[in-house]
Amino acid sequence: MTIFNHNHTSNVDIDNRQKFVSYYPLALIIFGTALNLLNFSILWRPAFRDTHKRPTIHYMRTIAIFDILMLYGWNFDHFLYGAYGFTLSGYSVPFCKIFSFWNYFTCQVSAWLRVFICLDRYLSLSYLHKTWFSQSKNVITIIMCIITIATIISIHILLFACHYNIDGSINCQARLYEIYPIWDYMHLALYNGVSFIMLLVFVEIVQFKNLKFNIVLCQ
């Protein structure tokens, strides 16, 4: 009887953990979407509409959009797999191509938009006049360039990744070459490594300049 109760308790614990793992991504999608939509709506209020005065608003609005788009990639697949036993990326070859591209593309764009926000902040503190990077129309150009470059970097997934095996199952690799795990390492470098280092450098420089400025004011 004790063994039965122990096994029953263990099964319940495993089931609860599985439910948490399944529904946590869904909760992340719901709350993340709601909060980013709130953020996006705030950035369109009258106080933030003068993008010529505050060109970084363009970055922030775009980040809010891409942060929403990011939520519907891996998170949605994790939820579907845990709750229903399938994923959209494994549903068909077109879905596999689109979702695989989507997961990498949105993350990279979001990361590099943050880098350029920090760069803009650094330039604003370093120069008394507005630089080319701080012009509203040029910020839009930079955003479009980031999106375009991220598309070019990951476009090979749309073109070559995912095909049907002989048994009808979907293979996420390309027929001509092996995408994974090499592409995961490259994505890690682009999304986390290089962008994080640059962001950290700019943030530290900005903080140092702010500290130096405050010290001068106090003297």
Backbone torsions as a table, in degrees:
resi	resn	phi	psi	omega
1	MET	NA	-41.6	179.5
2	THR	-65.0	-40.6	178.6
3	ILE	-64.1	-40.2	179.2
4	PHE	-62.9	-45.0	179.7
5	ASN	-63.6	-39.3	179.2
6	HIS	-64.2	-43.6	179.3
7	ASN	-66.2	-38.9	179.2
8	HIS	-64.3	-42.6	178.8
9	THR	-63.7	-40.5	179.4
10	SER	-63.9	-41.6	179.1
11	ASN	-64.8	-38.6	178.3
12	VAL	-65.2	-42.2	179.0
13	ASP	-62.8	-42.7	178.8
14	ILE	-64.1	-41.1	179.7
15	ASP	-64.9	-40.5	178.8
16	ASN	-65.9	-40.6	178.0
17	ARG	-65.0	-39.0	179.6
18	GLN	-65.7	-39.2	177.4
19	LYS	-64.8	-40.6	179.3
20	PHE	-62.9	-46.0	179.7
21	VAL	-62.7	-33.6	-178.0
22	SER	-75.9	-43.1	-171.7
23	TYR	-96.0	-11.7	174.7
24	TYR	-61.8	-45.5	176.4
25	PRO	-59.8	-35.6	178.4
26	LEU	-65.7	-42.7	177.3
27	ALA	-62.7	-38.8	178.3
28	LEU	-63.0	-40.4	178.4
29	ILE	-64.1	-47.0	-176.4
30	ILE	-64.4	-53.1	-177.5
31	PHE	-69.9	-38.5	178.7
32	GLY	-63.3	-42.2	178.2
33	THR	-64.2	-45.7	-178.7
34	ALA	-61.7	-45.7	-177.1
35	LEU	-70.1	-37.8	178.0
36	ASN	-70.6	-34.6	174.3
37	LEU	-65.4	-38.9	176.0
38	LEU	-62.7	-44.5	177.8
39	ASN	-60.4	-44.1	-179.6
40	PHE	-63.9	-41.2	-179.9
41	SER	-67.0	-37.0	178.0
42	ILE	-63.7	-39.2	-178.4
43	LEU	-70.4	-8.2	175.4
44	TRP	-103.3	5.0	176.3
45	ARG	-69.5	158.6	-176.2
46	PRO	-52.4	-33.5	-177.6
47	ALA	-65.7	-20.4	-176.4
48	PHE	-115.6	13.3	-176.4
49	ARG	-84.0	-17.1	-179.9
50	ASP	-82.5	83.4	-177.7
51	THR	-75.8	-15.8	175.2
52	HIS	-70.8	-33.0	177.9
53	LYS	-82.4	-37.4	179.6
54	ARG	-125.3	78.2	-177.0
55	PRO	-65.8	-20.6	178.8
56	THR	-65.4	-14.6	176.2
57	ILE	-59.2	-34.2	177.3
58	HIS	-59.4	-44.8	178.0
59	TYR	-60.6	-46.6	-174.3
60	MET	-65.7	-38.9	177.0
61	ARG	-65.0	-43.3	-179.4
62	THR	-66.1	-39.1	177.1
63	ILE	-61.4	-42.3	179.1
64	ALA	-59.3	-40.5	179.2
65	ILE	-66.5	-48.0	-176.8
66	PHE	-71.1	-29.0	175.5
67	ASP	-67.6	-30.6	173.5
68	ILE	-70.2	-46.0	-178.7
69	LEU	-61.9	-35.6	179.4
70	MET	-59.6	-33.6	-174.5
71	LEU	-66.4	-23.8	-173.4
72	TYR	-97.8	21.6	175.7
73	GLY	-102.4	-102.9	-178.2
74	TRP	-60.2	-38.5	-178.8
75	ASN	-59.9	-45.7	-178.6
76	PHE	-66.3	-38.1	177.6
77	ASP	-66.1	-39.7	177.9
78	HIS	-62.4	-40.9	178.5
79	PHE	-65.0	-47.8	-178.6
80	LEU	-62.6	-39.2	-178.8
81	TYR	-68.8	-42.5	-179.4
82	GLY	-71.1	-36.5	-175.7
83	ALA	-88.5	-35.3	-172.6
84	TYR	-126.3	-5.8	174.4
85	GLY	81.4	16.9	175.9
86	PHE	-145.9	166.2	177.2
87	THR	-128.9	152.6	177.6
88	LEU	-68.1	-33.7	179.2
89	SER	-68.5	-19.0	176.8
90	GLY	-104.1	8.7	-177.1
91	TYR	-77.3	-43.3	179.0
92	SER	-157.7	167.4	179.9
93	VAL	-62.7	-45.1	176.8
94	PRO	-58.7	-43.4	177.5
95	PHE	-63.1	-39.9	178.9
96	CYS	-60.7	-45.5	179.7
97	LYS	-63.7	-48.6	-175.2
98	ILE	-65.4	-47.9	-177.1
99	PHE	-70.3	-35.4	177.2
100	SER	-64.3	-45.1	176.7
101	PHE	-63.0	-45.4	-177.6
102	TRP	-56.2	-45.6	-175.9
103	ASN	-61.1	-42.3	-178.0
104	TYR	-80.4	-43.9	-175.7
105	PHE	-60.2	-50.6	-175.9
106	THR	-65.0	-39.1	179.6
107	CYS	-64.1	-43.7	-177.7
108	GLN	-67.0	-41.5	178.5
109	VAL	-62.9	-46.6	-179.3
110	SER	-60.1	-42.3	-178.8
111	ALA	-64.8	-45.1	-175.7
112	TRP	-76.5	-23.8	171.6
113	LEU	-63.8	-38.4	177.9
114	ARG	-66.5	-36.6	177.4
115	VAL	-61.7	-43.5	-177.1
116	PHE	-74.2	-24.9	171.4
117	ILE	-63.6	-45.1	179.2
118	CYS	-65.7	-37.7	176.5
119	LEU	-62.8	-43.0	178.8
120	ASP	-62.2	-41.0	178.4
121	ARG	-64.2	-41.7	178.9
122	TYR	-62.9	-44.7	-179.5
123	LEU	-66.8	-35.0	179.2
124	SER	-64.6	-35.0	179.3
125	LEU	-82.4	-20.7	-175.1
126	SER	-90.2	-24.7	-176.3
127	TYR	-127.8	141.1	179.8
128	LEU	-73.2	-30.9	179.9
129	HIS	-99.5	162.7	178.1
130	LYS	-72.8	131.5	176.7
131	THR	-86.5	176.8	178.5
132	TRP	-59.0	-35.7	-177.9
133	PHE	-71.1	-16.3	-175.8
134	SER	-101.3	5.0	176.5
135	GLN	-82.9	137.1	-173.8
136	SER	-57.1	-48.0	-178.3
137	LYS	-67.8	-31.0	178.6
138	ASN	-73.5	-31.7	175.6
139	VAL	-62.8	-41.3	176.8
140	ILE	-62.5	-40.1	177.4
141	THR	-62.1	-42.6	178.7
142	ILE	-62.3	-43.5	179.4
143	ILE	-60.9	-44.4	179.2
144	MET	-64.7	-36.4	178.0
145	CYS	-66.3	-41.8	178.2
146	ILE	-61.1	-45.8	179.6
147	ILE	-63.6	-41.8	-179.4
148	THR	-65.7	-45.5	-179.3
149	ILE	-64.7	-41.9	178.0
150	ALA	-63.0	-36.1	177.1
151	THR	-65.4	-45.2	-179.7
152	ILE	-62.9	-40.6	-178.3
153	ILE	-62.7	-38.8	-174.8
154	SER	-102.9	2.4	-174.7
155	ILE	-64.5	-24.0	-179.4
156	HIS	-62.6	-25.7	178.1
157	ILE	-67.1	-43.5	177.8
158	LEU	-64.4	-34.3	-174.4
159	LEU	-83.3	-40.0	-168.8
160	PHE	-118.6	-24.7	-174.6
161	ALA	-73.8	155.9	171.6
162	CYS	71.7	125.0	174.6
163	HIS	-158.2	166.0	179.4
164	TYR	-85.6	135.7	171.0
165	ASN	-77.4	173.4	-179.8
166	ILE	-61.5	-35.1	-178.7
167	ASP	-82.0	2.9	177.8
168	GLY	93.7	-7.4	177.5
169	SER	-76.4	162.6	-176.7
170	ILE	-97.7	129.8	177.3
171	ASN	-106.8	122.0	-176.4
172	CYS	-78.3	-9.2	177.6
173	GLN	-78.1	167.4	175.0
174	ALA	-89.4	155.8	177.1
175	ARG	-72.5	-33.1	-172.0
176	LEU	-86.2	-27.7	-177.0
177	TYR	-156.9	168.8	-178.9
178	GLU	-92.9	117.7	-178.4
179	ILE	-83.2	-49.4	-176.5
180	TYR	-104.3	143.6	8.1
181	PRO	-91.9	4.8	-176.4
182	ILE	-58.2	-43.4	-178.2
183	TRP	-67.6	-31.4	176.1
184	ASP	-62.6	-39.4	178.0
185	TYR	-67.3	-41.0	178.3
186	MET	-65.5	-41.4	177.7
187	HIS	-62.9	-40.9	178.2
188	LEU	-59.9	-39.7	179.2
189	ALA	-68.9	-43.9	-177.6
190	LEU	-72.1	-42.2	-173.2
191	TYR	-84.1	-41.7	-176.3
192	ASN	-106.3	-47.2	-171.3
193	GLY	-69.0	-73.7	-174.4
194	VAL	-63.3	-47.1	-177.5
195	SER	-63.8	-40.0	-179.6
196	PHE	-66.9	-41.5	179.4
197	ILE	-62.8	-45.6	179.5
198	MET	-64.5	-42.3	178.6
199	LEU	-61.8	-43.1	-179.7
200	LEU	-64.1	-41.0	179.7
201	VAL	-62.5	-47.7	-179.5
202	PHE	-64.6	-40.5	179.4
203	VAL	-63.1	-43.4	-179.9
204	GLU	-65.1	-40.1	178.8
205	ILE	-64.8	-43.3	179.1
206	VAL	-62.4	-43.7	178.8
207	GLN	-63.7	-39.1	178.3
208	PHE	-64.3	-42.6	179.3
209	LYS	-65.7	-40.1	177.4
210	ASN	-63.8	-42.1	178.6
211	LEU	-63.6	-43.3	179.2
212	LYS	-63.2	-40.7	179.2
213	PHE	-64.9	-41.5	179.3
214	ASN	-66.4	-36.3	177.9
215	ILE	-64.7	-41.5	178.8
216	VAL	-63.0	-40.4	179.7
217	LEU	-65.7	-34.3	-177.2
218	CYS	-76.5	-19.4	-177.9
219	GLN	-77.6	NA	NA
